[in-house]
């Protein structure tokens, strides 16, 4: 069954690369027509998706075999937005008369997804601070940094490997990798490998992320229900990230805490990063596309350099206030550094880019300098 489903994906991917006819051509394998129509996916944005996928294939940035998956990821991201945000994306996709116009529509979508993730984090932090309900630990002091992946990285797809999640059951999911090259499809049904393609940015060999930002999707629903996402520990602490009625296909971009060090929820399998719980009466399929992580901020050493002054001489009994050389572009002068190896020459600093040098030796002194100590915050 796993092989046949992949074959269907590849056939549909080829159809997706054919010349455009009606909007949405080539996307029928996993599309729920009712859900798509209700969300506007058969209109301008549907055509924008087709064009973007084709452009990425022609530029050899996307393989034909992954074309349908990429199309579906964009659909899921769109479905995860609020109605108002969906309208903004649709407005940007009305006039697709150039490659730039298509890219603009995709940029509006990506910005909306990123904003939704940040809003979800802010709401979780506010709820934790006000002690309303049980909230996941998002960081030791709340000082977190968002790091995005190159694109939506599909780390989990129950339709290809793990199988449906039964009613009243939880399942553990890996959301990041310790090493390059981990195949997300190994036992999670994902696409690609950690550290490659859209999944660049999913590898954390040292300090692990505090939480993952992911688009969680539910498909193949046959009864009303909800899915919960939490750190996968023994206490089912996470709220519902999706609520659906029978037959619906819904997505939500949300922030989920991750933790491999705790005991797993009973019956959910070997402990991974987080878990999903099916709070409904029937089995469901889920898809998880990671778009980034929140990591704890940490102190970084300054990047400093010393700029040497031109040597000069100073007569007996004289004093000079010398300006240090200019710092390189991007660096700031921290202090002037007087330099001499002669006993009886007194040095000091007045301002961060100056030196006071006094010759009390009674003779001419050579090879004096006022070097500059320059620093900057590391980064690009």
Residue pairs with C-beta under 8 A, 6 or more apart in sequence:
2 160
2 161
5 159
5 160
6 160
8 29
9 29
9 65
9 68
9 69
10 64
10 65
12 26
12 27
12 28
12 29
12 68
13 26
13 64
13 65
13 66
13 67
13 68
13 69
14 26
14 64
15 25
15 26
16 25
16 26
16 27
16 50
16 53
16 54
16 67
16 68
16 71
17 26
17 53
17 54
17 57
17 64
17 67
18 25
18 26
20 47
20 50
20 51
23 42
23 43
23 44
23 46
23 47
23 50
24 31
24 36
24 41
24 42
24 46
24 47
24 50
25 50
26 50
26 68
26 71
27 46
27 49
27 50
27 68
27 71
27 72
27 75
29 68
30 72
30 159
30 219
31 41
31 75
32 219
32 247
32 248
32 249
34 247
35 79
35 248
35 249
35 250
36 42
36 46
36 75
39 78
39 79
39 86
40 46
40 78
40 86
40 90
41 49
41 75
41 78
41 79
43 90
44 90
44 93
44 94
44 96
45 78
45 89
45 90
45 93
45 105
47 93
47 96
48 93
48 96
48 102
48 105
48 106
49 71
49 74
49 75
50 71
51 96
51 102
52 74
52 102
52 103
52 105
52 106
53 62
53 67
53 70
53 71
53 74
55 99
55 102
56 62
56 67
56 70
57 63
57 64
57 67
62 70
66 191
66 192
69 154
69 191
70 198
72 287
73 151
73 152
73 154
73 215
73 289
74 106
74 109
74 152
76 152
76 215
76 217
76 251
76 287
76 289
77 109
77 110
77 113
77 152
77 215
77 251
77 253
77 289
77 291
78 86
78 89
78 109
78 251
79 217
79 249
79 250
79 251
80 113
80 116
80 215
80 217
80 251
80 252
80 253
81 89
81 109
81 112
81 113
81 116
81 253
82 116
85 112
85 115
85 116
88 108
88 112
89 105
89 108
89 109
89 112
92 104
92 105
92 108
93 105
95 101
96 102
96 105
113 215
113 253
113 291
114 146
114 148
114 291
114 292
116 253
117 146
117 213
117 253
117 254
117 255
117 291
117 292
118 146
120 213
120 253
120 254
120 255
121 138
121 144
121 146
121 211
121 213
121 255
121 294
124 135
124 136
124 138
124 255
125 138
125 142
127 133
127 135
128 135
128 136
128 138
133 239
134 235
134 237
135 237
136 211
136 230
136 231
136 237
136 238
136 256
136 257
137 210
137 257
138 144
138 210
138 211
138 255
138 257
138 294
139 210
139 294
139 296
140 296
143 296
143 297
144 210
144 211
144 294
144 295
144 296
144 297
145 294
145 295
145 296
145 297
146 213
146 292
146 293
146 294
147 201
147 209
147 292
147 293
147 294
147 295
148 201
148 291
148 292
149 198
149 199
149 200
149 201
149 202
149 290
149 291
149 292
150 197
150 198
150 199
150 200
150 201
151 197
151 198
152 198
152 215
152 289
152 290
152 291
153 184
153 190
153 191
153 192
153 197
153 198
153 199
153 201
153 202
153 289
153 290
153 291
154 184
154 190
154 191
154 192
154 198
154 287
154 288
154 289
154 290
155 173
155 174
155 175
155 184
155 188
155 190
155 199
155 202
155 214
155 288
155 289
155 290
156 162
156 173
156 174
156 184
156 188
156 189
156 190
156 286
156 287
156 288
157 188
157 189
157 190
157 191
157 285
157 286
157 287
157 288
158 164
158 165
158 171
158 189
158 284
158 285
158 286
158 287
159 189
159 219
159 220
159 285
159 287
160 185
160 189
161 185
161 187
161 188
161 189
162 171
162 187
162 188
162 189
164 220
164 283
164 284
164 285
165 171
165 276
165 278
165 283
165 284
165 285
165 286
166 278
166 283
167 225
167 278
167 280
167 281
167 282
167 283
168 278
168 279
169 267
169 268
169 277
169 278
170 232
170 236
170 265
170 266
170 267
170 268
170 275
170 276
170 277
170 278
171 268
171 269
171 275
171 276
172 232
172 264
172 265
172 268
172 269
172 270
172 271
172 272
172 273
172 274
172 275
173 188
173 232
173 272
173 273
173 274
173 275
173 276
173 288
174 182
174 184
174 188
174 272
174 273
175 209
175 212
175 214
175 256
175 258
175 272
175 273
175 274
175 288
175 290
175 293
176 194
176 202
176 203
176 204
176 208
176 209
176 212
176 258
176 273
176 290
176 293
177 194
177 195
177 202
177 203
177 204
178 203
178 204
178 205
179 194
179 203
179 205
180 193
180 194
180 195
180 196
180 203
181 193
181 194
181 195
181 196
182 193
182 194
182 195
182 203
183 190
183 192
183 193
184 190
184 191
184 192
184 193
184 194
184 199
185 191
185 192
192 198
192 199
193 199
194 202
194 203
195 202
195 203
199 290
201 292
201 293
202 290
204 293
204 295
207 295
207 296
207 298
208 258
208 260
209 258
209 293
209 294
209 295
210 257
210 258
210 293
210 294
210 295
210 296
211 255
211 256
211 257
211 258
211 293
211 294
212 255
212 256
212 258
212 273
212 274
212 290
212 292
212 293
212 294
213 253
213 254
213 255
213 256
213 290
213 291
213 292
213 293
213 294
214 253
214 254
214 256
214 288
214 289
214 290
214 291
215 251
215 252
215 253
215 288
215 289
215 291
216 227
216 229
216 241
216 242
216 251
216 252
216 253
216 254
216 256
216 276
216 286
216 287
216 288
217 242
217 249
217 250
217 251
217 252
217 286
217 287
217 288
217 289
218 227
218 242
218 244
218 248
218 249
218 250
218 251
218 284
218 285
218 286
219 249
219 284
219 285
219 286
219 287
220 284
220 285
221 244
221 245
221 246
221 247
221 248
221 249
221 280
221 282
221 284
222 246
222 247
222 282
222 283
223 246
223 280
223 281
223 282
224 244
224 245
224 246
224 280
224 281
225 243
225 244
225 278
225 279
225 280
225 281
225 282
225 284
226 240
226 242
226 243
226 244
226 279
226 280
227 240
227 241
227 242
227 276
227 277
227 278
227 279
227 280
227 284
227 286
228 236
228 238
228 239
228 240
228 241
228 276
228 277
228 279
229 238
229 241
229 254
229 256
229 274
229 275
229 276
229 277
230 236
230 237
230 238
230 256
230 257
230 274
230 275
230 277
231 237
231 238
231 256
231 257
231 258
231 259
231 262
231 273
231 274
231 275
232 259
232 262
232 264
232 265
232 268
232 271
232 272
232 273
232 274
232 275
233 259
233 262
233 263
233 264
233 265
234 262
234 263
234 264
234 265
234 266
236 265
236 277
238 256
238 257
238 277
240 279
241 252
241 254
241 256
242 250
242 251
242 252
244 250
253 291
255 294
256 274
257 274
258 273
258 274
259 273
259 274
260 271
260 272
260 273
262 271
263 271
264 270
264 271
264 272
264 275
265 275
265 277
268 275
268 277
276 286
276 288
278 284
300 377
300 378
301 378
302 375
302 376
302 377
302 378
303 375
303 376
303 377
303 378
304 334
304 373
304 374
304 375
304 376
305 328
305 331
305 374
305 375
306 337
306 371
306 372
306 373
306 374
307 324
307 325
307 326
307 327
307 328
307 371
307 372
307 374
308 325
308 369
308 371
309 322
309 324
309 325
309 339
309 369
309 370
309 371
309 372
310 325
310 369
311 366
311 367
311 368
311 369
312 322
312 368
312 369
313 364
313 365
313 366
313 367
313 368
314 320
314 345
314 357
314 359
314 364
314 365
314 368
315 359
315 364
316 359
316 361
316 362
316 363
316 364
316 365
317 359
317 360
317 362
318 358
318 359
319 356
319 357
319 358
319 359
320 356
320 357
321 350
321 354
321 355
321 356
322 336
322 338
322 354
322 355
322 356
322 357
322 370
323 336
323 353
323 354
323 370
324 333
324 336
324 337
324 353
324 354
324 355
324 370
324 371
324 372
325 371
325 372
326 372
327 333
327 372
327 374
328 374
330 376
331 374
331 375
331 376
332 374
332 375
332 376
333 352
333 353
333 372
333 373
333 374
334 352
334 373
334 374
334 375
335 349
335 352
335 373
336 349
336 350
336 351
336 352
336 353
336 354
336 355
336 370
336 371
336 372
336 373
337 349
337 355
337 370
337 371
337 372
337 373
338 347
338 348
338 349
338 355
338 356
338 357
338 368
338 369
338 370
338 371
339 347
339 368
339 369
339 370
339 371
340 347
340 357
340 365
340 367
340 368
340 369
341 367
342 361
342 365
343 361
344 359
344 360
344 361
344 362
345 357
345 358
345 359
345 360
345 361
345 365
345 368
346 357
346 358
346 360
347 355
347 356
347 357
347 358
348 355
348 356
349 355
349 356
350 356
353 372
354 370
355 370
357 368
357 370
359 365
